[in-house]
Amino acid sequence: MAEQSYTLLESRFTAMIPEKLRVFYVSKLREMEFVTLSGNIRWKKLIASFTSYYGDNVLKECNSNISFGTEDTWLHKVLRKPRGSCHPLRHILLISFLGETVESLLKKFNTDTYNPFGVDPWPCLNKAADHYKESIITTVKITKDFKSSNPVGTFKCTCGFSYSRKGPDLVTEDRYRIGRIKEFGGVWRKKLKEINESDLSLRKKAEVLGVDPKTVINQLLKDDLININVESISNDKKQGQKQQWLKLINENTGLSISELRKSNSNLYMWLYRNDKEWLKEHSPKKIRIKSKGSIIDWEQRDIQIEELAKSIVKDILNEKKIQRVTKNEVGRRMGRINLLYKNMHKLPKTKFILENGLESIEEFQMRRIKNVVKKLMLNRGVVKEWEVIREAGLKPKYANIHKHFIKRGIFASYKL
């Protein structure tokens, strides 16, 4: 660490863009299998490995120890979207863990050799072209993915075919991966027209063109070249959807149509749009009970709702994500929000539980303050009043109201 610090102090280099630095770190973590295919960091595995690599004593000496179970450590801040600065020593700790040095990092950032998609030329992945997989593309347009901030490369061949993929490339095989086809181009469309006149099946046509059957249909419709039995394909899909719906009913006997719809809303909406009459005939019928008076045992229902309300209030108070205990939230979670508003006078036990369990805005803020103080003490060992106010998201009005409570909480945390 002393040598790396010396290199950093003695080197002349331009300022590094935090976001670009973060992308570099994440790409290295991906190589070390600390990042999932969807781009999420495996935090538990990473923190355990990082702590084991240095040992608790070294990290503590560098004031960079990491507490398990917390989601707001300095390591989280470095590897997420940059919102603040981080001490260079901590960057050195991470760089060394990733198998790099300050010198190698500066070299990659201060030259044009670093490219998340490697060096040109790149292959054309137009399966309809004679030059398929030949490296003839010489330029790439690099943008940033909106959600993950990972680099996205767009490659366009002279044949008109254009595709993109999310990077960075980690292995050679990544160069032959398509994330999304942007343009098909003249060569691909010519092949589409030729193959459409053949006797090949739709699936085989799609395989030859390097796309899925649905894309073949869409592009044929777009070019007015359709000569395949779209109706039979549509009927096949319709039969498949109907079978899924019948299976769903059989596996969930007793559920109402509303409950079935919630369990698979996409399937329900597809059948509703494409065969509404069939769906109506093959759905559970509504049971309407005509009675002269109320048949609901409100006393028994009150006991059931009371137990459910107790459990939900307890769950909300024990969750890591701080949330206020309100009647709306309790009702939403139990799926009986109307009952709590319209029939509360018939549920005295439940009413008592809610009156004593619900939080006012002030009570919720005080609970959130306690949680923030505890978290800051575990993470940093030092708690400042302004940090508590910021982390708890208190407006100036409420920060003033709870000022003494914050001070008492900080004082109590030091005593513990």
C-alpha positions as CSV (number, residue, x, y, z in Angstrom):
1,M,0.0,0.0,0.0
2,A,2.9,2.3,0.7
3,E,4.4,1.6,-2.8
4,Q,1.0,2.2,-4.5
5,S,0.5,5.4,-2.6
6,Y,3.9,6.6,-3.6
7,T,3.2,5.8,-7.3
8,L,-0.1,7.7,-7.1
9,L,1.6,10.7,-5.5
10,E,4.5,10.8,-8.0
11,S,2.5,10.2,-11.2
12,R,1.1,12.9,-13.4
13,F,-2.3,12.0,-14.8
14,T,-5.5,13.7,-15.8
15,A,-8.5,13.4,-13.4
16,M,-10.4,10.1,-13.6
17,I,-14.1,10.3,-14.2
18,P,-15.7,8.5,-11.2
19,E,-18.3,6.8,-13.3
20,K,-15.7,5.5,-15.8
21,L,-13.7,4.3,-12.8
22,R,-16.7,2.5,-11.4
23,V,-17.4,0.7,-14.7
24,F,-13.8,-0.5,-14.7
25,Y,-14.1,-1.9,-11.2
26,V,-17.4,-3.7,-12.0
27,S,-15.9,-5.2,-15.2
28,K,-13.0,-6.6,-13.1
29,L,-15.5,-8.0,-10.5
30,R,-17.4,-9.6,-13.4
31,E,-14.2,-11.4,-14.4
32,M,-13.9,-12.6,-10.8
33,E,-17.5,-13.9,-10.8
34,F,-18.7,-11.3,-8.2
35,V,-21.4,-10.0,-10.7
36,T,-24.5,-11.9,-11.8
37,L,-25.5,-12.2,-15.5
38,S,-28.1,-9.5,-14.9
39,G,-25.4,-7.1,-13.7
40,N,-26.1,-7.3,-9.9
41,I,-23.1,-7.4,-7.6
42,R,-23.0,-10.5,-5.3
43,W,-22.4,-8.3,-2.2
44,K,-22.3,-11.1,0.5
45,K,-19.7,-13.1,-1.5
46,L,-17.7,-9.9,-2.3
47,I,-17.6,-8.6,1.2
48,A,-16.6,-12.0,2.6
49,S,-13.8,-12.4,0.1
50,F,-12.6,-8.8,0.4
51,T,-12.5,-9.0,4.3
52,S,-10.8,-12.4,4.1
53,Y,-8.2,-11.0,1.6
54,Y,-7.0,-8.3,3.9
55,G,-8.1,-9.4,7.3
56,D,-10.1,-7.4,9.9
57,N,-6.9,-5.9,11.6
58,V,-5.5,-4.4,8.4
59,L,-8.9,-2.9,7.3
60,K,-9.5,-1.5,10.8
61,E,-6.0,0.0,10.8
62,C,-6.9,1.7,7.5
63,N,-10.2,2.8,8.9
64,S,-11.9,0.8,6.2
65,N,-13.5,-2.1,7.9
66,I,-16.8,-3.3,6.5
67,S,-19.7,-4.6,8.7
68,F,-21.6,-7.6,7.4
69,G,-25.3,-7.0,6.7
70,T,-25.0,-3.3,6.1
71,E,-25.7,-1.8,2.7
72,D,-24.1,1.7,3.1
73,T,-20.4,0.9,3.5
74,W,-17.7,2.7,1.6
75,L,-17.3,-0.3,-0.7
76,H,-21.0,0.1,-1.7
77,K,-20.5,3.8,-2.4
78,V,-17.5,3.2,-4.6
79,L,-19.2,0.5,-6.7
80,R,-22.5,2.2,-7.0
81,K,-23.3,5.4,-8.9
82,P,-20.8,8.0,-7.6
83,R,-22.5,10.5,-5.3
84,G,-19.5,11.5,-3.3
85,S,-15.7,11.2,-3.0
86,C,-13.8,8.3,-1.5
87,H,-10.4,8.3,0.1
88,P,-7.6,7.3,-2.3
89,L,-6.4,4.7,0.2
90,R,-9.7,2.9,-0.1
91,H,-9.3,2.9,-3.9
92,I,-5.9,1.4,-3.5
93,L,-7.3,-1.4,-1.3
94,L,-9.9,-2.2,-4.0
95,I,-7.5,-1.9,-6.9
96,S,-5.1,-4.4,-5.2
97,F,-7.9,-6.8,-4.4
98,L,-8.9,-6.7,-8.1
99,G,-5.3,-7.8,-9.1
100,E,-4.4,-4.5,-10.5
101,T,-1.9,-1.8,-9.5
102,V,-2.1,2.0,-9.6
103,E,0.4,2.0,-12.5
104,S,-1.6,-0.5,-14.6
105,L,-4.8,1.4,-13.8
106,L,-3.3,4.8,-14.9
107,K,-1.9,3.2,-18.0
108,K,-5.3,1.9,-19.1
109,F,-7.0,5.2,-18.3
110,N,-4.4,7.5,-19.8
111,T,-4.1,5.8,-23.1
112,D,-6.6,4.9,-25.8
113,T,-5.9,1.2,-25.5
114,Y,-8.7,0.5,-23.0
115,N,-11.9,-0.4,-24.8
116,P,-14.8,-2.3,-23.2
117,F,-15.3,-4.2,-26.5
118,G,-11.7,-4.8,-27.4
119,V,-10.0,-3.5,-30.5
120,D,-11.3,-3.4,-34.1
121,P,-12.2,-5.0,-36.4
122,W,-15.4,-6.6,-35.0
123,P,-17.4,-9.4,-36.7
124,C,-20.6,-8.9,-38.7
125,L,-23.3,-11.1,-37.1
126,N,-25.7,-11.0,-40.1
127,K,-26.4,-14.7,-40.6
128,A,-28.0,-14.0,-44.0
129,A,-24.7,-12.5,-45.3
130,D,-21.8,-14.4,-47.0
131,H,-19.4,-12.7,-44.6
132,Y,-21.2,-13.9,-41.4
133,K,-18.8,-13.8,-38.4
134,E,-16.0,-12.2,-40.5
135,S,-14.3,-9.3,-38.7
136,I,-15.0,-6.4,-41.1
137,I,-16.6,-3.8,-38.8
138,T,-14.1,-1.1,-38.0
139,T,-16.1,1.4,-35.9
140,V,-18.2,1.1,-32.7
141,K,-20.5,3.7,-31.1
142,I,-20.3,3.4,-27.3
143,T,-23.1,4.7,-25.1
144,K,-24.1,4.2,-21.5
145,D,-26.9,1.9,-20.4
146,F,-29.6,3.9,-18.6
147,K,-30.2,1.5,-15.7
148,S,-26.9,-0.2,-15.1
149,S,-24.5,2.5,-16.5
150,N,-22.6,-0.3,-18.3
151,P,-21.2,0.5,-21.7
152,V,-23.3,-0.4,-24.7
153,G,-21.6,-0.9,-28.1
154,T,-23.5,-0.5,-31.4
155,F,-21.8,-2.1,-34.4
156,K,-22.9,-1.5,-38.0
157,C,-21.7,-3.4,-41.1
158,T,-21.5,-2.1,-44.7
159,C,-24.3,-4.7,-45.5
160,G,-26.7,-2.6,-43.5
161,F,-26.9,-5.0,-40.6
162,S,-26.6,-3.2,-37.2
163,Y,-26.6,-4.7,-33.7
164,S,-25.8,-3.7,-30.1
165,R,-24.8,-5.4,-26.9
166,K,-24.1,-4.5,-23.3
167,G,-20.4,-4.7,-22.2
168,P,-17.8,-4.9,-21.3
169,D,-16.6,-8.0,-23.2
170,L,-15.0,-10.4,-20.8
171,V,-14.2,-13.4,-23.0
172,T,-13.6,-13.9,-26.7
173,E,-17.1,-15.4,-27.2
174,D,-18.6,-12.1,-26.2
175,R,-17.6,-10.6,-29.5
176,Y,-20.0,-13.0,-31.2
177,R,-23.0,-12.1,-29.0
178,I,-26.0,-10.0,-30.1
179,G,-27.9,-8.1,-27.5
180,R,-30.4,-6.4,-29.8
181,I,-30.7,-6.1,-33.6
182,K,-31.0,-2.4,-34.5
183,E,-31.3,-2.7,-38.3
184,F,-31.5,-5.7,-40.6
185,G,-30.2,-4.1,-43.8
186,G,-30.7,-4.8,-47.5
187,V,-28.8,-8.1,-47.6
188,W,-30.8,-9.6,-44.7
189,R,-34.1,-8.5,-46.3
190,K,-33.2,-9.9,-49.7
191,K,-32.5,-13.2,-48.0
192,L,-35.8,-12.9,-46.2
193,K,-37.7,-12.5,-49.5
194,E,-35.8,-15.5,-51.1
195,I,-36.4,-17.8,-48.2
196,N,-40.0,-16.9,-47.8
197,E,-40.7,-18.4,-51.3
198,S,-39.2,-21.8,-50.2
199,D,-41.0,-24.7,-48.6
200,L,-39.1,-24.5,-45.3
201,S,-41.0,-24.4,-42.0
202,L,-41.2,-21.1,-40.2
203,R,-38.9,-22.3,-37.5
204,K,-36.3,-23.3,-40.1
205,K,-36.6,-20.0,-41.8
206,A,-36.0,-18.2,-38.5
207,E,-32.9,-20.4,-37.9
208,V,-31.4,-19.6,-41.3
209,L,-31.9,-15.9,-40.7
210,G,-30.6,-16.0,-37.1
211,V,-33.8,-14.6,-35.5
212,D,-36.9,-16.1,-33.8
213,P,-40.1,-17.0,-35.7
214,K,-42.0,-14.0,-34.4
215,T,-39.4,-11.7,-35.8
216,V,-39.8,-13.4,-39.2
217,I,-43.5,-12.9,-39.2
218,N,-43.2,-9.2,-38.1
219,Q,-40.7,-8.4,-40.8
220,L,-42.7,-10.2,-43.5
221,L,-45.8,-8.3,-42.5
222,K,-43.8,-5.1,-42.6
223,D,-42.6,-5.8,-46.1
224,D,-46.0,-7.1,-47.4
225,L,-44.3,-10.4,-48.2
226,I,-46.4,-12.6,-45.9
227,N,-47.3,-16.0,-47.5
228,I,-47.2,-18.2,-44.4
229,N,-50.2,-19.4,-42.4
230,V,-50.3,-16.8,-39.7
231,E,-53.8,-17.8,-38.8
232,S,-52.7,-21.4,-38.0
233,I,-49.8,-20.0,-35.9
234,S,-52.2,-17.7,-34.1
235,N,-54.6,-20.6,-33.5
236,D,-51.8,-22.8,-32.1
237,K,-50.8,-20.1,-29.7
238,K,-54.5,-19.6,-28.7
239,Q,-54.9,-23.3,-27.9
240,G,-51.7,-23.2,-25.8
241,Q,-53.0,-20.2,-23.9
242,K,-56.3,-21.8,-23.3
243,Q,-54.7,-25.0,-22.0
244,Q,-52.6,-22.9,-19.6
245,W,-55.8,-21.2,-18.3
246,L,-57.6,-24.5,-17.7
247,K,-54.5,-25.9,-16.0
248,L,-54.4,-22.8,-13.7
249,I,-58.1,-23.3,-12.8
250,N,-57.5,-27.0,-12.0
251,E,-54.5,-26.3,-9.8
252,N,-56.3,-23.6,-7.9
253,T,-59.8,-25.0,-7.2
254,G,-61.9,-22.6,-5.2
255,L,-60.2,-19.4,-6.4
256,S,-62.4,-16.6,-7.9
257,I,-61.8,-15.2,-11.3
258,S,-60.2,-12.1,-9.7
259,E,-57.8,-14.2,-7.7
260,L,-56.9,-16.3,-10.8
261,R,-56.3,-13.1,-12.8
262,K,-53.9,-11.8,-10.1
263,S,-51.9,-15.0,-10.2
264,N,-51.3,-14.7,-14.0
265,S,-52.4,-11.3,-15.3
266,N,-50.6,-11.6,-18.6
267,L,-52.4,-14.9,-19.5
268,Y,-55.8,-13.5,-18.5
269,M,-55.4,-10.3,-20.5
270,W,-54.2,-12.2,-23.6
271,L,-57.3,-14.4,-23.5
272,Y,-59.5,-11.4,-22.7
273,R,-58.2,-9.6,-25.9
274,N,-58.2,-12.6,-28.2
275,D,-61.2,-14.8,-27.1
276,K,-63.3,-13.0,-24.5
277,E,-66.3,-15.3,-25.0
278,W,-64.3,-18.5,-24.4
279,L,-62.7,-16.9,-21.3
280,K,-66.1,-16.0,-19.9
281,E,-67.4,-19.6,-20.5
282,H,-64.3,-21.2,-18.9
283,S,-63.9,-19.1,-15.8
284,P,-65.3,-19.7,-12.3
285,K,-68.8,-18.3,-11.9
286,K,-69.6,-15.6,-9.4
287,I,-71.5,-16.9,-6.4
288,R,-74.2,-14.5,-5.3
289,I,-75.9,-15.3,-2.1
290,K,-79.3,-13.7,-1.5
291,S,-80.1,-13.4,2.2
292,K,-82.6,-11.5,4.3
293,G,-80.0,-10.6,6.9
294,S,-76.3,-10.6,7.5
295,I,-74.8,-14.1,7.6
296,I,-71.3,-12.8,8.6
297,D,-70.1,-13.8,12.0
298,W,-68.5,-10.4,12.8
299,E,-67.2,-11.6,16.2
300,Q,-65.3,-14.5,14.6
301,R,-64.1,-12.2,11.8
302,D,-62.9,-9.7,14.3
303,I,-60.7,-12.3,16.0
304,Q,-59.2,-13.3,12.7
305,I,-58.5,-9.8,11.5
306,E,-57.1,-8.8,14.9
307,E,-54.5,-11.6,14.7
308,L,-53.6,-10.7,11.1
309,A,-53.3,-7.0,12.0
310,K,-51.0,-7.9,14.9
311,S,-48.7,-9.9,12.6
312,I,-48.6,-7.2,9.9
313,V,-47.8,-4.4,12.4
314,K,-45.0,-6.6,13.8
315,D,-43.6,-7.3,10.3
316,I,-43.6,-3.7,9.4
317,L,-41.7,-2.7,12.5
318,N,-39.1,-5.5,12.0
319,E,-38.4,-4.9,8.3
320,K,-35.0,-3.5,7.3
321,K,-36.6,-0.9,5.1
322,I,-38.2,1.6,7.5
323,Q,-41.9,2.2,6.7
324,R,-44.6,3.9,8.7
325,V,-47.3,1.8,10.2
326,T,-50.5,3.2,8.8
327,K,-54.1,1.9,8.4
328,N,-53.6,2.0,4.6
329,E,-50.4,0.0,4.7
330,V,-51.9,-2.6,7.1
331,G,-55.1,-2.8,5.0
332,R,-53.1,-3.1,1.8
333,R,-51.0,-6.0,3.1
334,M,-54.0,-7.9,4.4
335,G,-56.0,-7.3,1.2
336,R,-58.9,-5.9,3.3
337,I,-58.4,-2.1,3.1
338,N,-62.2,-1.5,2.5
339,L,-63.1,-3.6,5.5
340,L,-60.9,-1.4,7.8
341,Y,-62.6,1.7,6.6
342,K,-66.3,0.6,6.1
343,N,-66.8,-1.9,8.9
344,M,-64.3,-0.9,11.6
345,H,-67.3,-0.3,14.0
346,K,-68.0,-4.0,13.8
347,L,-64.4,-5.0,14.6
348,P,-63.6,-3.6,18.1
349,K,-60.6,-5.9,18.8
350,T,-59.0,-4.9,15.5
351,K,-59.8,-1.3,16.1
352,F,-58.0,-1.5,19.5
353,I,-54.9,-3.1,17.9
354,L,-54.7,-0.4,15.2
355,E,-55.3,2.5,17.6
356,N,-52.4,1.3,19.7
357,G,-50.2,0.1,16.8
358,L,-50.4,2.8,14.2
359,E,-47.7,5.5,14.1
360,S,-48.1,9.2,14.0
361,I,-45.6,11.1,11.8
362,E,-43.6,12.1,14.8
363,E,-43.5,8.5,16.2
364,F,-42.4,7.3,12.8
365,Q,-39.6,9.9,12.5
366,M,-38.4,9.0,16.0
367,R,-38.1,5.4,15.1
368,R,-36.3,6.3,11.9
369,I,-33.9,8.5,13.8
370,K,-33.1,5.6,16.2
371,N,-32.4,3.3,13.3
372,V,-30.1,5.8,11.5
373,V,-28.1,6.4,14.7
374,K,-27.6,2.7,15.2
375,K,-26.6,2.2,11.5
376,L,-24.1,5.1,11.5
377,M,-22.5,3.9,14.8
378,L,-22.1,0.4,13.4
379,N,-20.6,1.6,10.1
380,R,-18.4,4.5,11.2
381,G,-18.2,4.4,15.0
382,V,-18.8,8.2,14.9
383,V,-22.2,9.9,14.7
384,K,-22.8,13.5,13.9
385,E,-26.1,15.3,14.2
386,W,-26.2,16.7,10.7
387,E,-25.6,13.1,9.3
388,V,-28.6,11.8,11.3
389,I,-30.8,14.6,9.9
390,R,-29.7,13.9,6.3
391,E,-29.9,10.1,6.5
392,A,-33.3,10.2,8.2
393,G,-34.6,12.7,5.5
394,L,-35.9,15.2,8.1
395,K,-37.1,18.5,6.8
396,P,-35.8,21.6,8.8
397,K,-39.2,21.9,10.6
398,Y,-39.0,18.3,12.0
399,A,-35.2,18.4,12.5
400,N,-35.8,21.3,14.9
401,I,-38.7,19.4,16.7
402,H,-36.5,16.3,17.2
403,K,-33.3,18.0,17.9
404,H,-33.1,17.0,21.6
405,F,-34.2,13.4,20.8
406,I,-31.4,13.1,18.2
407,K,-28.8,14.4,20.7
408,R,-30.0,11.9,23.3
409,G,-29.9,9.1,20.8
410,I,-26.3,9.9,19.8
411,F,-25.2,10.2,23.5
412,A,-26.9,6.8,24.3
413,S,-25.1,5.1,21.3
414,Y,-21.7,6.2,22.6
415,K,-22.5,4.9,26.1
416,L,-23.4,1.5,24.6
